Amino acid sequence: MVTTEDRRIPVTLLTGFLGSGKTSLLNTMLRDASMRGCAVLINEVGAVGLDHLLVEEVSEEITLLESGCLCCAVRGDLTRSLRELFMRRLRREIDALDRVVIETTGLADPAPVIHTLMRDFFIAERFRLEGVVCTVDVRNVHWQLSQHEEAIKQLAMADRVVLTKCDLADSLMIAEAEERVSTLNPVAACWQSEPGKMPAGLLEGMSLYSAAGKPEAVERWLGEAASREQQRLQQKQGVFGHAQTVPNIHDERITTHVLRFSQPFAWANFSRAIEMLQSMVGERLLRIKGLVAVQGEDAPRVFHAVQHESYPETSLAAWPDADRDTRLVFIVCDLPRKSLEVAFSGFGGQAPLPESSAG
C-alpha cells in the first residue's frame, strides 16, 4: 500500500565540485535554528572547515557542534556510519536525530551514495533520501562543467542548486551561470547564495512529500515547463545558446526529454518499462521525475529515479490540478527520445503522446 506518510529520517545529499562552496553552505545551514537535531556525515577527511564550531567530543568519529548538530567525518563505510548514528539515538546517547546531511567529496559521483541509501535494508527502513543539493561556483561554472564529467553528474542529479560566490560576481556572470545550470538541469530549483544566510526553503518539498494539493509546488518539483523550454532552445541553437564561453567536452551530451501519456498505466507495465530502461541504459538515466496516473487509483503516484535506482514511490492525496496525464521528465546522457518511446511502447503498454501535442 502506497502512503504519503513517511516517518523515516530524511537524508539530504550535499554535493558540488571542488571549491564550489559546499562546506561554506553547510556551515551556514548548521547555524540555522531549523537544522537542530541534524547529523552531518562528511565524506572528505581533512580541511573540513568546521573547527570553529566544534565544542564537545561525543565519540571518536562523531562530534557535537555548537549548533546542536552532529558531525561525523566518514572514515569508513557510509552504511556503518548511518547504523551507528541510528543506534546511538536508540540508546539515547544522542538527544535528537531529525535529519542527516551527507557532504560528499568534490570529485564524487552522487550515484553510489544514492545506491547505498536505497539498497541497504537496515538503512532504507530507517532513512529516506529526501534530495540532492548541489553547489555551483558562478565564477568557474563554465570551466568546471566543460572539463569535468563529475561536475556534470553532480548538477544533473540535483534537486536543488545553490549558486555560490554571487557576491564576487557581476550580474552578467550570474545570469550566464543560471542559464548554464538551467540548460543541464531544468527540473532543479535554483537559489543564489547570500553570505551567512541559509537559502529560504532550500530543503522543503524536495521529495514532494509536502506538496499534495499544491499545484505550484508540483510544477516546481517536476519542472516540466522549464524542461520543454530547454528542449526548444537546444533544438534551435544548440545546448548552450549564447552563454557558452569555454569549449565543452561533456555537457553537449546531456539532454532533457518530457514524455506524457494520456491513459493510466497498469503499475506492473510502468514498472516493467522503467526496469528495462534501467537495466539496459541505467548509466545514461541521470535523473527521472514524474507523476504517474495508475489504473484504479484516484491520485497520482510520485516517481523519481537516479540511474539504476528508483526512489520508493509515494502517492499524493489528490491530483494537484485538472491535468490527469502521466508526466515524466528525463535528464539523460547520449540517449535519444526514441529509446524511451520504444521502452514504453514495448513494455509499458502505451506510447507517449507526440511532442507536438504533449506541450
Backbone torsions as a table, in degrees:
resi	resn	phi	psi	omega
1	MET	NA	124.8	179.7
2	VAL	-82.7	135.6	-178.3
3	THR	-133.5	153.4	178.0
4	THR	-86.4	-15.3	-178.8
5	GLU	-87.4	130.6	-178.6
6	ASP	-140.5	111.2	-175.1
7	ARG	-92.4	1.8	179.3
8	ARG	-67.9	158.2	-178.6
9	ILE	-73.6	123.4	-179.1
10	PRO	-71.7	141.7	179.0
11	VAL	-121.1	129.3	175.6
12	THR	-110.5	127.6	177.3
13	LEU	-95.4	120.2	-180.0
14	LEU	-104.8	115.2	-176.2
15	THR	-130.9	174.7	-177.3
16	GLY	152.6	151.7	-173.4
17	PHE	-71.8	166.1	-179.6
18	LEU	-51.3	128.4	176.7
19	GLY	77.3	11.2	-176.4
20	SER	-85.4	-4.4	175.6
21	GLY	99.9	22.4	179.5
22	LYS	-59.7	-51.1	-175.0
23	THR	-67.4	-36.0	176.0
24	SER	-62.3	-43.0	176.8
25	LEU	-63.7	-41.9	-179.9
26	LEU	-61.3	-44.9	177.3
27	ASN	-57.0	-43.7	179.5
28	THR	-63.8	-43.0	178.8
29	MET	-60.8	-42.1	-174.9
30	LEU	-69.8	-21.3	177.1
31	ARG	-80.5	-12.9	-178.2
32	ASP	-78.4	137.0	-176.4
33	ALA	-60.4	-29.4	-178.5
34	SER	-68.4	-12.8	-176.3
35	MET	-97.2	5.7	175.8
36	ARG	-62.0	143.7	-176.3
37	GLY	82.7	13.5	-179.9
38	CYS	-98.2	136.0	172.4
39	ALA	-102.3	142.7	-177.3
40	VAL	-119.9	122.2	174.5
41	LEU	-106.8	120.6	-176.5
42	ILE	-111.4	113.2	-176.5
43	ASN	-94.2	40.8	-178.2
44	GLU	-145.9	87.6	-175.2
45	VAL	-71.5	132.8	-179.8
46	GLY	95.8	140.2	177.0
47	ALA	51.1	44.0	-176.7
48	VAL	-68.9	-33.0	175.3
49	GLY	81.3	20.4	-179.6
50	LEU	-115.7	10.0	-172.6
51	ASP	-56.6	-37.0	-176.8
52	HIS	-70.6	-9.1	179.9
53	LEU	-101.8	-11.8	-172.7
54	LEU	-78.3	129.0	-178.6
55	VAL	-129.5	-25.2	-173.3
56	GLU	-151.4	126.3	176.8
57	GLU	-78.3	129.8	176.8
58	VAL	-100.6	-40.9	176.4
59	SER	-155.7	-177.3	-178.5
60	GLU	-60.4	-35.3	-174.4
61	GLU	-115.8	-4.4	-178.0
62	ILE	-121.7	126.2	-176.2
63	THR	-121.1	133.6	176.8
64	LEU	-82.6	126.7	-179.9
65	LEU	-92.1	161.0	-179.8
66	GLU	-56.7	-31.0	-178.2
67	SER	-75.7	-9.0	-174.4
68	GLY	95.9	-3.7	177.8
69	CYS	-84.2	168.1	177.7
70	LEU	-111.3	142.2	178.1
71	CYS	-120.9	130.8	178.9
72	CYS	-131.7	115.3	172.7
73	ALA	-79.5	115.1	-171.5
74	VAL	-77.0	97.6	179.1
75	ARG	-88.1	-19.7	-177.8
76	GLY	-124.0	-143.1	-174.9
77	ASP	-75.4	136.5	179.7
78	LEU	-60.9	-41.1	180.0
79	THR	-60.1	-44.4	179.2
80	ARG	-61.6	-41.3	-179.5
81	SER	-63.5	-43.0	178.8
82	LEU	-67.4	-39.5	176.5
83	ARG	-59.8	-45.2	-178.5
84	GLU	-63.3	-42.4	177.4
85	LEU	-58.8	-46.8	-177.3
86	PHE	-63.9	-43.1	-177.8
87	MET	-68.4	-34.7	176.7
88	ARG	-65.8	-36.5	176.0
89	ARG	-67.3	-40.8	179.7
90	LEU	-62.0	-36.6	179.9
91	ARG	-85.1	3.7	178.9
92	ARG	63.5	25.1	171.9
93	GLU	-78.3	-16.9	175.9
94	ILE	-121.0	131.1	-176.3
95	ASP	-65.5	-40.8	-175.7
96	ALA	-148.2	147.9	173.4
97	LEU	-142.6	84.8	-173.2
98	ASP	-100.2	-18.0	-178.5
99	ARG	-162.0	151.2	173.8
100	VAL	-124.7	133.4	171.7
101	VAL	-113.7	126.3	177.4
102	ILE	-108.4	116.0	175.8
103	GLU	-95.5	120.6	-178.5
104	THR	-89.5	169.7	173.6
105	THR	-70.6	160.5	-177.7
106	GLY	-66.9	-17.8	-179.4
107	LEU	-106.5	9.8	-172.7
108	ALA	-79.8	140.7	166.7
109	ASP	-83.2	123.5	-177.9
110	PRO	-65.3	-21.2	-171.5
111	ALA	-58.3	-44.1	-179.8
112	PRO	-62.1	-35.3	177.4
113	VAL	-66.7	-43.4	177.5
114	ILE	-60.7	-41.8	178.9
115	HIS	-58.6	-45.1	-179.5
116	THR	-61.0	-44.6	-178.3
117	LEU	-65.6	-30.3	-177.4
118	MET	-85.8	-35.4	-167.0
119	ARG	-98.6	-25.9	178.1
120	ASP	-75.1	121.2	-171.9
121	PHE	-61.3	-47.5	-178.3
122	PHE	-59.5	-45.1	-178.1
123	ILE	-68.2	-47.1	-176.5
124	ALA	-64.0	-26.9	178.2
125	GLU	-75.5	-21.0	-171.8
126	ARG	-118.8	-20.0	-179.4
127	PHE	-127.8	148.8	174.2
128	ARG	-130.6	136.5	175.9
129	LEU	-73.4	115.0	-179.5
130	GLU	-85.5	-32.2	178.4
131	GLY	169.2	174.9	-178.3
132	VAL	-117.3	125.8	175.9
133	VAL	-108.3	130.2	-178.5
134	CYS	-121.4	130.2	174.7
135	THR	-93.3	140.9	-178.5
136	VAL	-132.9	121.8	178.1
137	ASP	-77.4	113.7	-174.6
138	VAL	-64.7	-23.1	-177.5
139	ARG	-80.4	-24.6	-174.6
140	ASN	-122.4	9.8	-172.7
141	VAL	-60.6	-41.4	-176.2
142	HIS	-66.3	-44.4	-179.7
143	TRP	-65.7	-46.4	-177.0
144	GLN	-63.5	-44.6	-179.2
145	LEU	-69.6	-28.3	-179.0
146	SER	-78.4	-26.2	-172.7
147	GLN	-107.4	-19.3	-170.2
148	HIS	-129.9	115.6	179.8
149	GLU	-65.7	-28.5	178.2
150	GLU	-60.7	-40.5	179.8
151	ALA	-64.5	-37.1	177.4
152	ILE	-62.0	-47.3	-178.7
153	LYS	-64.0	-43.3	-179.9
154	GLN	-57.7	-44.3	-178.8
155	LEU	-71.5	-43.9	-175.9
156	ALA	-65.7	-27.6	-178.0
157	MET	-91.0	-1.6	-173.4
158	ALA	-78.6	148.0	169.4
159	ASP	-92.0	-33.5	-178.2
160	ARG	-132.7	140.5	178.4
161	VAL	-123.5	131.5	176.2
162	VAL	-113.7	116.2	176.2
163	LEU	-79.9	120.4	-174.9
164	THR	-105.2	163.9	177.1
165	LYS	61.6	29.9	178.7
166	CYS	-65.9	-26.7	179.3
167	ASP	-70.7	-12.4	179.7
168	LEU	-105.1	6.3	-176.0
169	ALA	-124.0	158.7	176.1
170	ASP	-90.3	172.8	-173.8
171	SER	-64.4	-35.3	179.1
172	LEU	-66.4	-42.8	179.0
173	MET	-61.8	-41.2	179.1
174	ILE	-66.5	-43.2	-179.7
175	ALA	-62.3	-40.7	179.3
176	GLU	-67.9	-36.3	176.6
177	ALA	-65.2	-42.6	177.9
178	GLU	-61.0	-40.7	179.8
179	GLU	-66.0	-41.1	179.5
180	ARG	-64.1	-43.9	178.3
181	VAL	-62.1	-45.7	-179.3
182	SER	-63.6	-34.1	179.2
183	THR	-64.8	-42.6	-176.7
184	LEU	-82.7	-30.5	-179.0
185	ASN	-144.5	80.2	-178.8
186	PRO	-70.7	-12.6	-178.5
187	VAL	-88.3	-9.7	-178.0
188	ALA	-88.3	134.7	171.5
189	ALA	-73.5	147.2	-171.5
190	CYS	-128.3	135.9	177.0
191	TRP	-122.6	150.9	167.3
192	GLN	-98.2	128.8	-177.6
193	SER	-73.8	152.0	172.0
194	GLU	-126.0	132.5	-177.9
195	PRO	-52.8	127.1	175.3
196	GLY	80.7	1.2	-178.3
197	LYS	-121.6	135.9	172.7
198	MET	-79.3	127.3	179.5
199	PRO	-54.1	127.4	-176.5
200	ALA	-62.7	128.7	177.4
201	GLY	75.8	13.3	-174.2
202	LEU	-57.2	-40.4	-173.8
203	LEU	-102.6	9.4	-176.0
204	GLU	-91.7	131.3	170.6
205	GLY	70.8	19.9	-178.2
206	MET	-63.5	-39.2	-178.6
207	SER	-96.5	6.2	175.7
208	LEU	72.5	11.0	-180.0
209	TYR	-63.6	-29.4	-176.6
210	SER	-105.1	14.2	-172.3
211	ALA	-103.5	6.1	-177.3
212	ALA	-59.7	129.7	177.2
213	GLY	77.4	10.3	-179.2
214	LYS	-118.9	93.1	-176.1
215	PRO	-55.5	-39.3	-177.2
216	GLU	-67.3	-34.7	178.6
217	ALA	-68.5	-41.0	178.0
218	VAL	-65.0	-40.9	179.7
219	GLU	-62.4	-42.8	178.4
220	ARG	-64.8	-42.2	-177.6
221	TRP	-65.5	-45.2	-176.7
222	LEU	-75.7	-40.0	178.0
223	GLY	65.5	29.2	-175.1
224	GLU	-64.3	-44.9	-178.1
225	ALA	-62.9	-43.8	178.5
226	ALA	-64.2	-37.3	179.5
227	SER	-64.5	-42.2	179.4
228	ARG	-65.5	-39.1	178.4
229	GLU	-63.5	-40.7	178.7
230	GLN	-67.3	-35.9	175.2
231	GLN	-58.4	-45.7	-178.8
232	ARG	-64.2	-42.8	180.0
233	LEU	-64.8	-41.8	-179.8
234	GLN	-63.5	-40.7	-179.9
235	GLN	-69.7	-32.0	-174.6
236	LYS	-83.4	-41.5	-171.4
237	GLN	-134.0	17.4	-179.1
238	GLY	88.4	178.1	-172.1
239	VAL	-67.0	-38.5	-172.2
240	PHE	-94.2	-31.5	-165.0
241	GLY	70.9	-146.2	-174.8
242	HIS	-80.5	-6.6	-171.4
243	ALA	-82.2	-5.4	-177.7
244	GLN	-68.4	124.7	178.7
245	THR	-119.7	-15.4	179.8
246	VAL	-131.3	133.0	177.1
247	PRO	-56.8	130.7	-173.6
248	ASN	-100.2	159.3	178.7
249	ILE	-109.7	-42.5	-166.9
250	HIS	-106.3	-46.6	-159.9
251	ASP	-78.8	-3.5	170.7
252	GLU	-67.4	-15.7	-179.8
253	ARG	-84.3	-11.5	-176.7
254	ILE	-90.9	125.3	179.0
255	THR	-134.5	162.3	178.3
256	THR	-116.7	133.3	176.3
257	HIS	-124.2	134.6	176.7
258	VAL	-112.9	121.9	179.0
259	LEU	-114.5	134.5	175.5
260	ARG	-122.5	146.6	179.4
261	PHE	-132.9	131.3	-173.3
262	SER	-84.5	-21.3	-177.4
263	GLN	-109.1	144.8	177.1
264	PRO	-61.4	149.6	178.5
265	PHE	-91.5	145.6	156.7
266	ALA	-71.0	126.3	-172.7
267	TRP	-57.8	-35.1	179.2
268	ALA	-62.5	-37.6	179.0
269	ASN	-69.3	-44.0	177.8
270	PHE	-59.5	-46.8	-179.6
271	SER	-61.4	-38.0	-179.6
272	ARG	-64.6	-41.7	179.0
273	ALA	-64.3	-43.8	179.7
274	ILE	-64.9	-44.8	-179.1
275	GLU	-63.3	-36.7	177.3
276	MET	-64.0	-46.2	178.6
277	LEU	-61.4	-43.5	-178.4
278	GLN	-66.4	-35.4	180.0
279	SER	-74.6	-32.7	-175.4
280	MET	-91.6	-41.0	-174.4
281	VAL	-135.0	32.1	-174.8
282	GLY	-55.5	-37.4	-178.9
283	GLU	-64.2	-22.6	-178.0
284	ARG	-91.4	-9.7	-179.5
285	LEU	-91.3	83.4	-175.0
286	LEU	-67.4	-36.1	179.5
287	ARG	-158.6	139.9	172.5
288	ILE	-131.9	133.4	174.1
289	LYS	-136.4	146.1	177.2
290	GLY	-177.6	165.2	169.3
291	LEU	-110.4	130.6	-173.3
292	VAL	-118.9	122.7	172.5
293	ALA	-80.1	126.4	-175.1
294	VAL	-118.4	136.2	-179.7
295	GLN	-56.2	131.3	176.7
296	GLY	82.7	2.4	-179.3
297	GLU	-117.7	136.5	-174.9
298	ASP	-81.0	-18.7	-177.2
299	ALA	-126.3	157.7	-177.1
300	PRO	-78.7	152.4	169.1
301	ARG	-90.1	145.8	177.4
302	VAL	-94.7	127.4	-179.2
303	PHE	-127.2	132.9	167.2
304	HIS	-151.3	153.0	-174.0
305	ALA	-151.2	156.9	172.8
306	VAL	-128.9	116.9	-179.6
307	GLN	50.0	-117.3	-175.5
308	HIS	-82.7	-6.8	-171.0
309	GLU	-107.9	125.9	173.3
310	SER	-101.1	132.1	174.7
311	TYR	-66.6	151.2	173.4
312	PRO	-58.3	129.0	-176.9
313	GLU	-75.6	151.5	175.2
314	THR	-131.3	172.8	176.6
315	SER	-120.0	143.1	168.5
316	LEU	-75.0	158.6	178.5
317	ALA	-67.7	-29.6	-179.7
318	ALA	-161.4	164.7	173.2
319	TRP	-63.6	136.5	-176.3
320	PRO	-74.5	-17.2	-179.3
321	ASP	-154.4	-169.2	-176.6
322	ALA	-77.4	-11.9	-178.9
323	ASP	-75.1	119.1	-178.4
324	ARG	-110.0	7.7	178.2
325	ASP	-73.6	149.3	165.9
326	THR	-70.3	131.0	179.1
327	ARG	-126.5	122.6	-179.5
328	LEU	-125.5	131.5	176.9
329	VAL	-114.0	124.4	-179.9
330	PHE	-112.6	128.7	166.5
331	ILE	-106.6	117.9	-169.1
332	VAL	-131.1	164.5	176.5
333	CYS	-121.7	119.8	177.8
334	ASP	54.6	43.9	-179.7
335	LEU	-135.7	111.7	-178.4
336	PRO	-73.1	155.8	178.5
337	ARG	-56.4	-35.3	-177.5
338	LYS	-57.0	-36.6	179.7
339	SER	-63.7	-38.2	177.9
340	LEU	-68.5	-43.0	179.4
341	GLU	-60.1	-43.0	-179.4
342	VAL	-63.6	-39.8	-179.7
343	ALA	-61.3	-43.6	-178.2
344	PHE	-76.5	-33.7	176.9
345	SER	-66.6	-41.6	-175.6
346	GLY	-83.0	-32.9	-173.8
347	PHE	-119.0	-22.8	-176.4
348	GLY	-93.4	-9.4	176.4
349	GLY	88.7	-2.3	176.3
350	GLN	-161.0	152.8	178.2
351	ALA	-92.3	150.0	176.4
352	PRO	-69.4	158.9	175.1
353	LEU	-63.5	147.6	176.1
354	PRO	-58.9	150.1	-177.8
355	GLU	-55.6	-38.6	-175.6
356	SER	-66.1	-24.6	-177.5
357	SER	-108.9	1.3	-174.6
358	ALA	-98.6	-6.2	-175.6
359	GLY	-85.5	NA	NA
